[in-house]
Amino acid sequence: MKKLSLVLVLALFSISSMLAQRTVSGTVTDDSGEPLIGVSILVKNTSTGTVTDIDGTYSLRVPDGAEVLVFSYTGFGTQEIPLGASNVVDVTMREAAEQLSEVVVTGLGIRKEKKALGYAVTTIGSKDVQLKPEADVGRILRGKVPGVDITSTSGLAGTGTNVIIRGYSSITGDNQPLFVVDGVPFNADTNADRGFASGGATASSRFLDLDPNNIAEISILKGLSATVLYGEAGRNGVVLVTTKGGNIGDLDKKMEVQVSQSLFGTQVGGIPETQRNYGNGWQNDASNAFSNWGAPFDVQGSRQINGITNGGRYELDANGTIIHPYSFTNFADDFPELKGTRIPWEWHNNQERFLGNTGLVNQTSLSITNKLSEGTAVSFNYGFLNDEGFVPNNNLQRHNFGLGFNTKLSNGLKVGGTFNFTNSERNSPPAAPIYSSNPIDGASLFSNVMYTPVSHDLYGWPYKNPKDNSSVYYRSDNRMQNPRWTLENIVDNEKVKRFFGNVNFNYNLTDKIKATYRFGLDTYTQRTRYSINKGGPQIVGGGLFTRERLNTITDQTATLTYNTSFNEDWSLDLIGGTNLRREQRDETGVYSTQQFVYGLLTHDNFTDHSSFSFTRVENTIGAFATATVGFRSFLYFNLQARNDWTSTLEKENRSVLYPSASVSFIATDAIPALQNSNTFNYLKLRLGYGTSAGYPVPYQTRNVLGTFTNQFVTPGGTTINTNTVSNRFGNPDLKPETHQEFEIGLESRMFSSRFGIDLSLYNKESSDLIIDLELDPSTGFTNSTVNSAQLRNRGVELQVNLIPIKSKNFLWDFTTNFTKNDSRVLAIAEGIDKVLIDGFSFLGNFAIAPVDANAEDLDERSLEFATLDGGKYYFPYGAIEGARVLRDPETGLPIVGANGIYQADPDQGVIADPNPDFTMNFINSFSFKGLTFRFQFDWQQGGDIWGSTASTLTGRGIAGETGFDRFVPVIVTGLKEDADGNLVPNDIQVTANDAYWRNTGVWYDENRIFDATTVRLREISLTYDFPKSLLENTPFGAVSLVASGQNLWYEAVNFPKSINFDPEVLSLGVGNGRGFDFVTGPTSRKFGGTLMITF
């Protein structure tokens, strides 16, 4: 409340400095005189505005001194109307192609007419980013841009987000796009660089430091012809973010204050439904097995319990009670009050109780823009976020401060800049990607909860030992960690302080030549702390790991721009410049074990310590040039090139040139027959070619010398310093990865701009990809880094916009996006069949070399996931390999052993393709008077996922589908050998326990693969803009109420219904792996409302 009060006081204080106002009104119609409803009218360079009502009329209070009103409407050209003495301004909107001559942000922040571009650029406005339930900029963009694949690691507050544009282009390198904020490169790494986070820690993507409510615009450059000016850094696409502080265009901007307050609830995306018929045990007997195949709860019925197990310890009596499991554990003496007590043998809703919480998300935003003096304008923004998460001990709190300014000096020099500061803190329970339930694999709060047998009263039984505070659980050996103890004793904490901004200078040397210089800085300090008290099976003696990272990017760019026209036919734009970028990362860490006093989590309370520190520096110098030749405003030739010199390679290989060329042809301006067409309002064809490179991380070309200061200590106490050479052999001949891409596209608006298409086809090939090559240990090294592999990505991106209904009473705007990317591994290295991308050597994502179709002993089962082309089988990027069931090569049916259980295939092989077949998004917007109803559906077709949540809950007998009559024998589908050695249909009966645990549960990775086809309601919102007539006698210029929700519904059609599983998770963390669910945390859904007021 104090924060909100402060915001309101600031807002009211700002009102006193505002100038007198007058009221302007009028009617807006189309060419036929039909009134238009929902036309946006804004006072230029302010957010003061309104929309037309059902009769096309409007009334707007404007500040005295306002000069221009801006009228905009979907399907019509934007018009700027000067204000005169009259208070009545009527406007006729024109359905013309002029609207398509919009200006967009391109490479290095250069603004160009979109029609002149020979490549695809997608722009997202502030209205599609701000006031959302989600605080992560990356997740807000999901489904809004074709060709951009965005996946969250989980739904926990502050977790990472993977952003991939046009597929993966590197095997071991980074595939994340470059983020550029107000013209300056912005480090968007995670806190665990790539792959697994350590020990159970979650990984935050550092674009989480951006405040969505302070974003004015986002432009996404997808192809290499669009990103070439960024050189190597732009090889994976570029996300250009313009903050409100970096978007002060008019230096005569009037005072404006905007305040918004949001309150949302956040819940788990889905909670598994458990069966309610059977409890903990094995083979229909009650026991302490880590599964749920025990005795039924209806013990007084006619069913026959198999017997008494474990020496009578789990005997069920006729009243349906059982001796308390803690009576037979190795800590039984610590709970004398429980010894010999009997408890009901009954179902407990542990999953619902643990995951059924609603966390609160509080967002406050303040924006102030004002003209300080003649030719000087400033902008200030503040944002506050507190996201509690849907599980205890999960919280993200963030403060964002932003300041922007622009001024024009008397000598004509323009100076501008932005300064942003972020202070955030995240807390999270452990959510490690673990392969099994063994705690030594890592701490996973969610897996322990999910796997808890339904007869165990997680919240009713003690979870810690009263004598030493150690974890206690129902297993007699206490080998499993109680999730309640985990929640209380393991904390993953992260604190980040970040400053980023720039200062820029612009000067017109002549009326055709302009000079620009920009200095940018992005620096942050990240402190992470992962602590665990002693007493848990994961780290019995406890542990504390602290790490501090200082990451700094300095970026300087100087350009000269020349614009001219030779006559009415030809135009020429030339840009040349240099760029210097330095990135330095300093990191130190301390890991301590063997805690002395429980609860005291400082390094001096631990007895064993190890530490590390390192510094990594990378320098890049670039020179670039671009030329755009225009002919009669319908034909544009674009030539671009950049040459980089990097410090991460040896002198002979550090210079790389990236050329690019593109053509844009506007047919509706060039062909007379189309100029007045009633069908085509705008038709543009484009063709582009671009190149780029990928540099290795520093220190790969030389052998690295390490130092150990306390490796040996003499009897006299003298420390002997030792040095060691890394196991990696430095490769001085290492070269950069190379990428080249062809792109063709079409943009069209038809039928009075009621129907629009933006289509892109691309082919991107990547060569000399860097991989790790294993070496013979006799060399003294285990591996080296080499250039060898090749990849290819081909794809289709389509965006269709349709306005089915447009009348004075109603507007329906519909947009659909379609994305299909086909990845292919073209080569690895001679003698190497595959390279692990992410995961484990026995289960993970791999880059697999092509296989000759005429080779002997082909693995036909693996080839089912490959594509035959030109006599070779090609595998997709990231194909999943794992353990398989032995199958009959003729029928493909599993082979069953004499025990009725599936037999194991001795060879690991390809079992899944995690890449989607395609994705589609459907965005609808309905407007009626001041109401706007908007929703977005997403559809992913295909894409396999190794699903531990579904397979383990099923295999352990917890899933709702396993509540059937377990006393009826089961015959698994397959073939068995008869007495003559022939394969015949299986008829061997096994228990339900064996059928599910050993066949369809956790034994074979092949049986844990699910098709991740999903349909979801991504977003939904209802916005009400208060009529201006209600605000005339108030200090408010605009008031809006927004009710919104995110991920409120989904249907994963190929998963067991009771699991309620959302496959949009990325358990391997932000990086190059995908298609794995290691129970690292489910997704979330959010819902709530926002009040926004403009003064």
N, C-alpha and C positions, 0 to 999 in steps of 0.2 A: 504493500500500500504506500510505503514511503516513496518508492520509485515512481509509482503512478502519480502521486501527488506532486512530485518534483516536475514530472513531465507536464502536467496540467498548468502548474505555476509558470513554467517557461513559456508555454503556449499562450497563456493569457497575457503575460508580460509583453510578448511579441505583438499582440493585437494593438496595443496602444501606439505603436509606431507606424501603423498602416495608414494609408492616405484615404481621403474621402472617396466614396464610390458613387457610381450612377448605374441605372438599370437599362440594359439594351435588350430589345426583344425583336422577334421576327418570325418568318415562316420559311422552312426549307422544303423545296420540292425537287423532283427529277425533271428530265427534259420534257416530259409530257404534262407537267404541272401537277403530278400526283404527290401528295404530301409524303414525306419520308419520316418514319419513326425511328428513333434511336441514333440519329446523327449526333456525333460528338462535336461539341463546340468548346474550344479552349481559348483563354487569353494567352497569346503567344508567350512562350518561355515561362509559363506558370502552370500550376495544376488547377487553377481556378477555371471551372467549366460546368457544363451541363449537357443534357441530351434532349433532343426534341421529343415531344409527347405524341399521343396517338394522332393528333391533327397536324403534326409536323411543325408545331410552334414551340418556341422556347422563350425563356426570360432569364437573363443573366446579369447579376451585379458585377460590374467591372471596376477596377481601381481607376480613379481619376488620373489620366495620363497614359492609360493603356492605348496602344496604337493599332493593334492588329488582332483580329479574331481568326482562329484556325478551325475550319470545318472539315471533318473527315468521316467517311462512311465506307463500309466494306463494299467493294465493287465500283466505287466512284473515285475520281481524282480528288486529292486533298486541295482545298482552296484556302488561301489567306486573303482576308477581306480587310482593308484599312478602315479604321473607325473615323468617321467624320463627326460633324456636330449633331447629326440626327441620331436619335435613340432607337430607330427602327432600321434593322438590317435584314432584308430578305435575300435569300441565296438560292440559286438553281444549281444543283449538283450535276456534273457532266460525267457520263459513262464513257470515258476515253482512255486511251493507252497512256496518257500522261502520268497516270498513277504508277505505271511500271518503271518510270524513270527515277525510281527511288535511289537514294544514296545509301550505301552500306559500308561497313568497316571491313577492310581487307588487311593483308599482311602489313606488319609494322604500324598498324593503326591508320593506314592511309584510307581516306574515304573516296570511293569511286561510285559512279553510276552503275547500278547493277546490270543494266542492259549492255554495258561495255565488257563485262566479265565473261571469259571463256571457260569458267568452272563454276561448280556449285557452291553457293553460300546460303546458309540458313540463319535467319535473324529471329531471336526471341525477345519480345518486348517485356517491359517491367511488369505489365499486367499478368503475364503468364508465369512470373517468378515470385512476386511478392505476395504476402498475406496467405501463404500456404501452410498447412499443418506441418510440413517437413522443413527442417532447418538446414538440410544438406543440399547445396546447390546442385550437385550431381544427380541426386535422386529426384529432384524437382523436374529435371529435364527428361526423365524417362518417358519414352513414347512420343515425344514432341518433334523429334528430328529423325528422318529416315537415315539409316546407315550408322546410327550411334547405338551401341549396345551397352546398357548400364545395369549393373547387378550389385546388390548390397551383400556384404558378408553376413549380416544378420539384421534383426530389427532392434537390437539393443541401441540405446542412445549413445552416439559418438563412435559407432563402428564404421569400418571402411567401406568405400564404394569403388567398384571397378568400372572404368570407362574405356571402351574399345571402339575405335572408329574404323570402319571398313576392314575388320578382321585383324588377326594377329600377324605381325610382319617380322618378328624376331623370335628365336627359340630361347636364347638365354638372356637377351636384352630386354629393356623396358618397352612395353607396348602402350603405355598410357599417353594420352595427348598432352601437348604443352598448354598450360594455362597462362594467359597473358592478361594482367589486370592494369587497365589504364596505360597500356603500351609497354608494361614492364613484365618480363618473365616471372612467374609466380611458382614457387616450389609446391607441388601437390603430392609429394611422397607420403607414404604411410610411415607409422612409427616402427615398422619392421621391414622396411624397404620392399621386400617381395616375399611371397610364400608364407610360411608358417610364422605366427607370432610365438614368442617363447613361453613355454610352460603353462599357458592358459591365458596369457595377456591378449587383449583385443587390439585391433589395428585401426587407427583413425587415419582417414585421408585428409591431408592438410588443406584441401579446399573447403573443409569444414570451417576454417577460420573466416570465410567470407559470409557476410550478412546478406541474405537474399533480398531483404527489404531496402538495401542500399544499392541495388543494382538497377541501372537505367536500361541496359541492353546487353544481350549476349549474341555474338556472331560466331558461328561454327564453320571453320574451314576444313573440309574433309579430304580433298585430293591434294596430291603433291604439286600440281600446277598452281594451287591456291596458297600453299604453305612454303614455297621455295625460298621466299625472302627470309624465313626464319632458319634456313639451313638445316643442319642436322637435328636441331631441337624440335623442328616442326614435322618430322618424318611420320609421326603417328596422328597427325591432325592437330589443329589448334582451336582452343576455346578462348575467344576474345571477350573479356568481361569489361564493360564500361560502367564504372560506379556513378552515382549521382553527382559526386564531387568532381568527377572527370567529364561531366556532360554539361558544364555551364557554357552555353553557346553565346547567349546575348549578354553583353556586359551591362546592359541597362535593365537587367532583370529586377522585378519588383519584389518587395518583401512577401514571403510565403512561408507558412508554417503548416506542417502536416504531422498529425499524431495518429498512431494506430495502437490498439491493444487487442491481443488475441489470447484466447484460452482454449486449449484443446485437451482432450483425453487421449491417452495412448494405451492400447491393449495388445496382447499377443494376437498374431494373425489367425492362429487356429490351435485348439487344444485337442489332443487325441482323446477319443472315447474308448475307455477300457471295457473289457468283458467283466461281468459281475458274478460269474458262476464258480470260479476256481481260484484257489489261493497259491501261496508260495509252496514250491516243492518240485518233485520229479516223478514222472510215471504214475501220476494220480495219487501219490503219497505226499503228505505234508512233510516238508523238510526245509532246511535253510539254503537250498541251492539258489544260485543267483538267476532264478527263472521263475516262471509262474505256471508250471505244469503240475501243481499239487492237487490236493483233495478238493472236492466240491464243497461249497458252503452249505448245501442242503443235505447235511449228513444224516438227518433224521428221516430222510426219504428212503426209497427202495434200493438206492445204489449201493453197491458193495465196494467199500474202501479196500484197496489192495492189501493193506496190512500196516504194521507199525514199523517205522524206520528208525535208524539211529538209536538203537537200544531203548526204544520206548520214549525217547525225548519228545517226539512230536505226535504222541497218541491223541487222537481226537475222541472225546467222549460222546455219549448219546445226546448231550445237551448242546453239542456244537461248540465246545470250548477246547482250548489247547494250552499247554503250559507255556508261559511267557518265554520267547526265544532267548531273552537275556539270561535266563537261568542256566544256560548251557554254554555260554561264551567264555572266553579266557579272561573276561573282566567281570564274571558273575559275582565274585565276592565284593565288588564295589557297589553292587545294587542288592543288598540283603533284603530290602523290602519287596523285591520282585521275585525272589527265589520261591519256587513252588506255586506261585500264583497262576491262576488260569484266566485266560482272556477269551473273548468271543472270537470265533473263527468267522470273520466277516469281511466284507468289501469296504475299502476306504478310498475316497476320491482324492488321492494325493496330487495328481496332475492338475486337476481343476483348482484345488486350493492354492497350489504353488504358482500357477500361471494365470489365474483368474483375476489378477489385480488390474486396476486402472490408474496409471500414472498421469500426472498433470503436466502440461506443457504451457508455459507462460512466456509470451513474447510481447515486448514493448518496443515501439519504434518512434523516433522523433527526427524530423527533417526540417531544417530551416535554410532558406535561401534568401539573400538580400543583396541589394546594390549598396556598397559602402560609400562610393563616390563616383564621379563621372568616369566611366571606363573601367570600373573595378567591381567585380561581383564575387561573393563568397557563398559557400554552402557548408553546412554542418549537419552531420548525421550521427545519431546514437541509436544503438540497438541492444536490447537485453533479452537473453534467452535462458530459461530454466526448464530443462526437460528431465523429468523424473524417471522415465523408463517404466516398463511394465513388470519388472522384478525388483525386489529390494536391493539396495546398494548399487543401483545403476542410475547415474545422474550425469547430465552435461549442463554446465553453466558457462555462459559466454557473454562478454561485454565487447561491443564494437564501437569504436569512435572513428569518425571520418571527417576530414576537412578538405575542401577544395577551393581553389581560387583561380581567377583569371583577371588580368589587368592589361591595359594598353597604355604604354608610356607615351609621353609627348613626342619622343623621337621616332615613334612608330613601332618600337619593339614590343611584342606581346610576350607576356610572361604568365605561365600557369603552373599549377601543380596540384597534387593530391597527397594527403598524409593520412594514413590509416593505422590504427592500433587495435589489436585484439588481445584480450586476456581471457583465457578459458581454462576450465578444469573439468576433467572427466573421471568418473569412478565406475568401475564395472566388476561384476563377479567373474571368476575364471570361466572361459569358454574355449578350451583348447580343442583342436581337431585330433581326436584320439581314435585309434583303430579298434580298441577293445575296451572292456570295462575295467581293465587293470589300471590302478591309479598311477603306476610308474610310467604309463604312457603320457600322463599329463592330467591336469585338473579340468574337468568338464562338469560344471554344475548341472547343465541340462541333461546330459546323458545319465547321471546318477538319479535324477528325478524321474526321467522317463522309464528307466529300467527297474525302479523300485516295485516289488511285487504288490499287488493290490490288497493283499491281506496284511501288509505292514502299515501300521499307523504312524506315518512319518511325523505328524504333528502331535501325536499323543504320547509317543515313547521318548525317553531321554535320548539326546543326541550327543552329549558330551559327558565325560567321566567327571564326577564331582571331586575326585581326588587330585587329578592332574590336568583337567580340562581337555583331555585327548578325545578324539572322535570315537564314538561307539555306534555300532550298527548291528543288524540282525545276524550277520554271518558269525559263526562260532569262532573263526580265526580273526575276525574284525579286519579283514583284508580290504574291504570296500570302505570308501570314505562317505560318511553321512552328509548328504547335500546341505542339511541345515548347519552342520559344523563348517562345511565349505563356505557357505554364505557368510558366516560370522567371522571366519578366521583367515580368509584369503581375499586380498584387495588388490586390484589393478588400478593404479592412479596415474593420471597424466596431467601435467600443468604446462601450458604454452603461453608465452608472451611473444607477440609478433608485431613488427612494424614493417609496413610496405608503402611505397609511394614513389613519387617522381617530381622533378622540376623540369619544365620545358621552356624553350625560348624559340620564338618564331619572328623572322624579320624578312620583309619584302625588299630584296636588293633592288629589283626593278618591278615593273608591273607584270613581268613574266617569270621572274626568278625569285624563289623563296628559299631561305636557309632555315633549317630547324636543328636544334640540339636538345636531346633529352637525356637526363641522368636519372636512373632508377635504382632503387634499393629495396631488397626483400630480405629481411633477417628475422630469425626467430630462435628462441631458446625453448627447448622441449625437455622437461624433466619427467621421467617415468619412474614409477616405484611399484614393484611387484613384491608383495610380502605375504608370508604364510607362517602362522604360528606353529610351533612344534606340537606333535601329537596326532598328525594326520598321516595316513599310509603313503600319500604321495611323496612327501619329504618329512620323514619321521622326526628329524631334529629341527625342522623349521628352516626357513630361508628368507633372505632379503636381497633383492636385486634392484639397484638404483642405477640410473643412467642419465646423463645430461648430454644433449646434443645442441650445438650451436651451428646453424646453417645460414650462410650469407651469400646472396647473389647481388653483384653489382653489374649494372648493364648501362652502357653508354651508346647512343646512336646519334650520328650526325648525317644529315641529308641535304641535298640541293635538289630543288624541284623546278622544272622548266615547263611551262605550258604555252602553247601558241597555236594559231591556225593560219594556214597559208592562204586560204580563200574560203569561200563558203562551203567547199567540199571537204577539205582536209584539216585534221587536227592532230596535234602531236603533244604527248605528255612524256616527259623524261624525268626519271628519278635516279639519283646515284648517291651512295653513302657508304659509311663504315659502321661497324658494330663491334664493340669490345665487351666481352662477358667473362666474368670470373665467378666461379662457385667454389666456396670453401666450406668444408664440413669438419668440425672438431667434435670428437665424441670421447667421453670417459665413462667408465662404469665400474661398479664394485658389486661383487657377488659374495654374500656371506651365508654360511650354514652353521648348524649346531647352536641353536638358541640356548642361552643360559636361563633367563627368567621368562616364563610364558607371558605374553602380552606386551612386552617391551620390544618394540621393533625399531631398534637403532643398531647400526653396525657394531658398536662397541659391546652389544649384548650377545654377540655371536663369537664363536671361537675360531672358526676357519674362514679365511678370506682369500679371494682372488680378484684381480682387477685388470683392466685393460684401458688403453687409450690410443687413439690414432687420429691423424689428420689427413684429409683428402682434398686436394686442390685440383681444379680443372680450369684452364684458360682457353678461350676461343676468340679468335680475331676473324672478322668477316668483312668482306667487301661485296657490295651488291649494286645491281643496276636493273632498271625496268624501263621499257619503252612501250607506249600504247599509241598506235596510229589509227585514227578514225576516219572513215570515209562516209560523208553525207549522213552521219549519225545512224547508219544502219549496218556498217561493217567495221569491225574493230580487230586489229592484230595486236596481240600482247606478247612481248618478249621479256623474259626475266632470267636473271642469273645471279648466283651467289657463289663466292669462293671462301671456304673456311680453312683456317689453320688451327689445329688443336694440339694441346700439350699432352694428350693421352697416347699418342703414337710417336714412333721415331721419325726423325727429320724426313726420311725418304718417303714416308706415307702420310704425313700429316696435312698435306694440302689436297683439298677436294673441291672440284667445281660442280655446281648443280645448275644445269640449264633448264629452262622451261619455256613453253610456247603455247599459246591458245588463240582461238578465233571465236568471235561472236558475230552472228549474222541475224539481224532483225528483219524477217521476211515481210512483216506487215508494213514496214517503212520503205522497203526496197521494191516491192512488187506492186505496181499501181492497182491491179485487180483486187488486192487485199486491203488497200488503204481505207476503203469505205465499205468493207465487208460487214454484213450483218452477222456473220458467223464468227470470224476471227477478229478479235479486238487487239490481240497481240500474239505474235509467233516468233520465237527466237530459237535458233539452232546454235549449239556450241561444241567446240572440240578442243581438248587440252592434252598436253603432254608435260609431265613433270618428273624430276629426279630428286633424290635425297640420299643421305647416308646415315649410318648408325655407328657411333664411336664406342669403343669398349670403355669400361670403367677404368679409372687410372691404375697404373702400376701392373699392367698385364704383359708388358714387353720386356721387363727385366726381372731378374731374380730378386726377391725381397728378403732382406736380412732382418731377423727379429732379435730382440734382446730380452734376457731373463736375468733380473738383478738378484734374485734370491733362490736360484736353482740349487746351489750347493752352499753349505755352511761348514767351515772347518771346525774341528773340536775346540779350537780356541775362540770360535765365534766370528771368524772372518767370513764375510759373504763373498762368494766368487761369482762374478758376472760371466754369463755365457751368452753366446750368440748362436742362432740357428737360421738355416735357410728354409724358406717355405717349400712345401711339397710340390708346389706348382712351378713348373719350368717356364720362365719368361720367354716369350716368342718375339724377337726383335723384328720379324717380318710380318707381324700382324697388321692387317689393313682394316679400314672401315667396312662395315656392311654397306651394300649398295641397293637402292630401291629405284624403280622406274614405274611409271603409271600412265596409261592412256585412259582418257575419259571422254565420252560423248554425252550430249544432253539435249533436252528439248524443254522449253518453257512456253506455255500457251495460256491465253485467256480467251474465252469464247462466250457468245450469247450475252452480250452486254456485261461481260466480266462476271457472269453468274457461274461459269464453269472454268476451272483452271487446272493445269497439269504442270508438274515439274518432274522430269524424268532424267535419271543419270544411269549410265552403264559404265563400268570401270573394269580395268584389268591391271593388277598391280603385281609385279614380280620382284622378289627380293633375293639377292645373290650374295655370295661370300659371307654368309651368316656365321656368326661366331659361336662355336661350340667347344665343350671341353673334351679333349682327346686323352684317353687313358694311356699311360706309359708303363713300360716294363719297370717294376720296382728296382731292378738291378741298375737302372740309370741313376738312382738316387732321388728320383722324383716319381710322383704318382700320376700327374696329369699336366697337360699344357693347353693353352688356348690357341685355336686355329680358325682360319677362314675355310668354310667348306660347304655348308648346307644351302639349299635353295627352297623357297616357298613361293606359292602363287595364291592370290586372292582375286576372285572374279565376283562381281555382284551387280545387283539391280536395286536402285532406290527410286521410289515413286511416291510423290505426294499429290493428292487430288483434292481440290477444294470445290465445293458445290454449295450454291445458295438455292435450295429447292423452293423456298417461299420467301417473298419479299413484298410486303404491303405496308400500308400506313399503320396497320394494327399489329403486325407480326413480322419477325425476322428469324429465319432458320439458317444457320451457317454450319456446314458440315465439312470436316477435313478427315481424310484417311491417309495413313502412311503405310508403305509396304517396303520391307527390307529383306533381301535374300543375298547371302554371301556364301560362296563356295571356296573353301580353303583346300590346298593341296600341297603336300610335301613332295618337291620335285627331286631332291637329292639330299643325302646326308654327307657321308665321306666314304672313301674306298675302304671296304672291310668292316664298316660299322652299319649294323642293321637298324639301330634305333638309338635315340637320345632321350633320357628322362627330362621332361619339362618341369614337372612339379609332382609332389606326392612322394610315394615310396617306390623302391625298385620293384617290389612285388605287387604294387597297386598304385597306379598313377597315370598322369597324362604323358604321352610320348609323341615324339616326332619319329615316324617310321619310314625307312627308306623304301622306294618303289621296288616292286617284285616283278621279275621277268615272268610273263605268262607261260613261258615254255620251260621254266625251271622245274627241277624234280622236287618231290616231297613238298608240294605247296600246302600251306595251312589253309584249307578251304574255308574253315570257320572264320578265321581272321579276315579272309578276303571278302566276306560278306559285307564288310564295312569299307571296302576299297572300291575304287572306280577303275574299270578297264579302259585304257586309252592308248592306242598305238603300240599294243603288245606288252604293256606294262600295267600293273595294278598300282594305283596311287592312293595313299591313305590321307585322311583329313588331319589337319593340325589338332594336336591334343587328343588323339585317339586314346581311349582308356584300355589298359591292359590289366589283367588280373587272373585269379584262379578260376578254372573252368571245370564243369562236369564232363566226364568222359561220355562221348556220344557215338552212336553208330553212324559211320560216314555215309551210308546209303539213305537212311531214313531221317537222320538228325535227332533221333530220340535218345534220351539219356540211357546209360547202361547201369543196371541195378545189380549190386552184389548179392551174395547168398543171404546176407542179413537184411535184405530189402531196402538198403540205403544206396543212394547214388554213389558211383565210383568217381574218384578224382582223376582228371586229365593230368598226366605228369608234366605237360608243357603249359606254361603260361601263354596267354594269347590275347588278341583284341576282343573285347567284349562289349564295347559301346562307342558311340560317336556323340560327344557332348554338344556339338554345334547344332543350333536350331535349323530346321528346314527353311523356315521363314518366320518373320514376325509382322503383325499388322496392328495398327492403332486406329481407333475410331473416335473422333472428337466432335461432339455436338454442342452447339450453343443456340439457345432459344431466347429471344428478347421480346418482351411485351411491356410497353411503357417503361417504368423504372426498374422492372424485374429482369434479371438475366439468369437463366438456368443452364448450367454447363456440366457435361460429364464426359469422361474418357474411358473407353474400354480398350484393353490390350489383349492380343491373342498371340501366343507363341505356339508354333506347330513344331513338334519334334524336339530333338535335343535330349540325349540320354543323361541320366543322373544315377550315380551310385548312392542309393538311399539307405543310410544306416538307421534313420528314425523308423521308417516303415518296415524294413526287413527285420530289425532287431525286436521291435515291439511285437511283430508277428512271430518271429522265431522263439521269443521268450514266453509266448503265450499270454501277452498282455492286451494286444489289440482286440477291438470289439469283435472282429471276425473269428476269433479263436474261442468264442464262448459256446461252441457247439458241443454235442455229446462226445466227450473224449474217451468214453469207454468202448466206442465202436472202432474196430480196427480200420486202418487206412491202407490202401494200396496206391503207391505213387506211380505216376505215369512213366513208362519206360520199358526197356527190354532186359531180360535176364538170359543167362545161359542155361540150356537144358542139359540133360545127361550126356548128350552127344556133342556138346559144345556149340550148338546152334543158338542164335538169338531169337527168343520168342517173347510174346507179350508178358510183362511182369504180372504175377499173381501172388506175390509174397506179402503177407499182411504184417504191418508194423503198427506200433502205437502212434497215436496222434503226436505224442511228445517227440518221438524219433522223426516222424514225417516232417514236422515243422522245424524242429531245432537243427536237425542235421541235413535236411534237404532244401527247404525253402527259407531257412533262417540265416544263420551266420557262418556257415561253413564254406560256401562257394560264392565268390564275388559275382559270378555270372548271374546267380539267382537274386542278386541284390540290385539289379539294374531295372530302372523304370523309365518309361517315356515321359518326358517333362512337359508334354502339351498342356497348356494352361490358358484359360480365359479368366480375365479379372476386370473388376471395376476399379480402375486406377485412381480416378479422381471424380468428385462430384461437388458442385457448389451451387448455391443460390445467393445472388447478390441483389440487394435493394438499394437503389440510389434515391435518396429523399428528394422530392420535387423542390425546385428552387422557390416556388411560391411559399413553401413552409419555412424557408430559411431567410426570407427577405428582411425580417426584423430581428435577425440574430447575427452574431459576429461570424457565423460559419459560412464559408464559401461552398462547401460540399460536405455531405455526410453520407456514408455508406455502411450498410450492415451486410456481413458475409457469413453464411453458414456453409461449412465445407467438411469434406471427409476424404480420406486417402486409403486405398487398398481395403475397402470395406467388404468386398466379396471376391472370392476367387473359386475356381473349380479346376483342380488337377485331375483330369478325367481318368488317368491310368494308375492312380494310387489307390490303395485300399480306402474305402469310404471313411472308415472310422478314424483313420490317422489324421485327417484334416490337415494334410501336409501342404505347405506352400514351397514349391521347388525353386523359388527365386532366392536362393542362398548361395554363398560362395565360401565353403568351409576352408578352402586352402588359402584364403586371404586374398588381398589385392595383389594381383600378379598375373601370371600366364596360365595358371591352372583353372579348370572349370569342370563342372559336372560331378561334384562331390558334396555329399551331406554327411558330415561327421558329428551331427548333433551339437553344433557350435552355437546354436541359438535360432529360434524361429523368427519369422518376419513379424512386423507389427502393423496395426491399423490405427489411424488417428481420425478424430472428428472433433468439431467444436465451432467456434465463431470468432469474428473479428469486427471491431468497430473502428472505422477510419474517419477522421475529421480533418478538414482542410480549412485554414483561416486565411 
